[in-house]
Amino acid sequence: MSERLDSDETPNFSRPGEATVAARHRIPQAESLPDTAYQIVHDEIMLDGNSRLNLATFVGTWMDDEAKKLYEDSFDKNMIDKDEYPQTAAIEDNCWRMLANLWNAPDAATAIGTSTIGSSEACMLGGLAFKRRWQQARRAAGKDTSSPNLVMSSAVQVCWEKFCNYFDVEPRFVPISEEHKTLDGHGLEQYIDENTIGVVAIMGVTYTGMYEPVDEIAKALDAIQAKTGLDIPIHVDGASGAMIAPFLQPDTVWDFRLERVHSISTSGHKYGLVYPGLGWVVWREAQWLPDDLVFKVSYLGGEMPTFALNFSRPGAQVLLQYYAFLRLGIDGYTAVQQASQDVAKFLSAGIAKIGAFELWNDGSDIPVFAWRLKAGHTKNWNLYHLQDRLRMKGWLVPAYPMPDDLADLTVQRIVVRNGLSMDLAEDLLEAIQTETAYLDALESPMPVEGQHPGFHH
Ligand SMILES: *Cc1c(COP(=O)(O)O)cnc(C)c1O
């Protein structure tokens, strides 16, 4: 019998490359046909979840066909090559100026902003601007700069813990509780001192989807300033909410209408409705971004300022954001976000009717809500069991503990994104009803070994 060759004629799955286990940790010596390699990788990722059924993530999993075409046209563009791609660079500027206006900057012409790889990088840049500004003011006054601190809720996203860790800033966490479900300005003075570089306010806490009342936090800081003279700025981490509130809650005052808000960040790839990874950060006035953090890259024979942790980064997502802004406009974004909120409220109302549960919130801030088991409902099962039962049907609906002071409390959460239709939501609600009834019918406890949270913040 002749030796089987890796050839176009050899049927798929009987070629040498596909008839053996692919190399895992060493680059193979020999080449394979492109479609052989393609088939192997394609098949391995079949075991990944279906992203549209993943209700744990905030990150976009659907765009229309024109966006896909534009992505294909532009996935070779490097955002840092402003000289080679001046048009992409100009579009990046258009986008953050659009956001400065959307977030009510007093004058978008004197604001400053940039795209980033996501909210994490955007938050780090916001935090770095705070730290540098504080250092400069302290040095100018001949004061010590060795122990900066940043004040925030205990329910912050992990990027803020990273910022504090990587850049040597003491994190001061204000614990959330049943009475104070978010950072709301209550007792803030205990955490603030002359070494506080700023306060983080979250528009759309990842644990629950609730807004922090930025105006209340600003008022508390006004009172602190009146008493102590300390002028503490706010960075709004609007990873999800900065792209919801302008459309669904235009009267909520959380943005640059508050003078104390120096900077706002968001994830273009969450409710900005773009595929990962894209973030944005905007400063209300260029003066709040210290000059000595800004580097220059060449651009059309001149220089262009940049402030980023990365150097090379895909430019395509920036173009997709511009596409989404042009395609949807304010009316379109409002319609899309409203549709998501309608689905969130439909689901939260349905879940509230199931006797086993109690809502933590109902999705009326961002289209995200969480619930818990009613106290004393059962000893036979917990929300991790429901998470597992739903997973068997393809749905990812994570259960996890709340942060520190509430860590004994387990909640389960749904993030409604563009693409979770009312029709799919009806199927999901039915699955939750069916699986809850199954668990409630148990006559003895489910095992609890090996249970683990379905989401990390
Ligand atoms: C998602 C999220 C982040 C991190 O954003 P990435 O874009 O994933 O880097 C930060 N803060 C909040 C409140 C978030 O929801």
PDBQT file of the ligand as one rigid body, heavy atoms in Angstrom, charges set to zero:
ROOT
HETATM    1  C1  LIG A 501     -15.671  45.287  31.866  1.00  0.00    +0.000 C 
HETATM    2  C2  LIG A 501     -15.316  46.301  32.849  1.00  0.00    +0.000 A 
HETATM    3  C3  LIG A 501     -13.992  46.742  32.968  1.00  0.00    +0.000 A 
HETATM    4  C4  LIG A 501     -12.875  46.159  32.159  1.00  0.00    +0.000 C 
HETATM    5  O1  LIG A 501     -13.115  46.410  30.806  1.00  0.00    +0.000 OA
HETATM    6  P1  LIG A 501     -12.366  45.684  29.610  1.00  0.00    +0.000 P 
HETATM    7  O2  LIG A 501     -12.876  46.448  28.435  1.00  0.00    +0.000 OA
HETATM    8  O3  LIG A 501     -12.803  44.258  29.644  1.00  0.00    +0.000 OA
HETATM    9  O4  LIG A 501     -10.898  45.838  29.817  1.00  0.00    +0.000 OA
HETATM   10  C5  LIG A 501     -13.723  47.731  33.891  1.00  0.00    +0.000 A 
HETATM   11  N1  LIG A 501     -14.695  48.259  34.660  1.00  0.00    +0.000 NA
HETATM   12  C6  LIG A 501     -15.989  47.870  34.567  1.00  0.00    +0.000 A 
HETATM   13  C7  LIG A 501     -17.021  48.514  35.440  1.00  0.00    +0.000 C 
HETATM   14  C8  LIG A 501     -16.345  46.870  33.648  1.00  0.00    +0.000 A 
HETATM   15  O5  LIG A 501     -17.608  46.478  33.548  1.00  0.00    +0.000 OA
ENDROOT
TORSDOF 0
